[in-house]
């Protein structure tokens, strides 16, 4: 991949869209952000969300381990 590119093209069933080359998300996430307003929370609360998500994932992993 050419490191100098600032965007990349992704395709889904609807069309092709340009995403930032360094984005850690794909076309489905981009569509969700563009089309679905779930809350009025703005950027900056990601750290709390990630922490809560990790806690939930860890709890699930521990429960699965205990259940074999």
N, C-alpha and C positions, 0 to 999 in steps of 0.2 A: 504494500500500500504506500502511496506517495505521502510522505510526512508533511508536505507543504499544503495539502488540501485543507480547507477550512470547513467544508461540508462533505457529507456522504449522502448517497441516494438510497432509500429503502422503498420497497414496493409491497403493497398488500393487495387485497382483492379490489379495492376501489381505484387506487392510482399510485403514482410515485411521489414521494415527498423528500425534500432536502432536510437533513438533520445536521447539527454541528458535528464535525468529525470526531471531536473528543467526547461527545455525549455518551453517557453510560446507560442510555435508554434507547428504545427502538421506536418504530413507527406506531405501534399500538399505544404506547405511553403518550406519545406526542398527540395522537388523536384524542385520547382521554382528556388531556389537559386542554386541548382546543375546544372540545365539545361538551364536557361535563363539569359543571360547577358543583362541587360537593360541599365546600365550605368557603368562608371568606378568609381563611388563614393564608398568610403570606410567607414567602421565603424567610428563613431564619429559625423556623421551628423544626427543621429537619433533624437536628441532633436529638431532640426529645422523642420524636417519632421513631428514629432508628433505635434508640435505647429501649423504648417500649417494645418494639418489634423483636429485638434480640432477646429480651427477657421472655417473651411469649414463645419464641422458637426454642429457646433453651429448655423451658418447662415442657414443651412437647417432646423434645428429644429425650429428656430424662424420663418422662412417663413411658415413651416407647421402649426405652432401654429396660426399664423395670418390668414391662410386660413381655419382654423377649421378642 
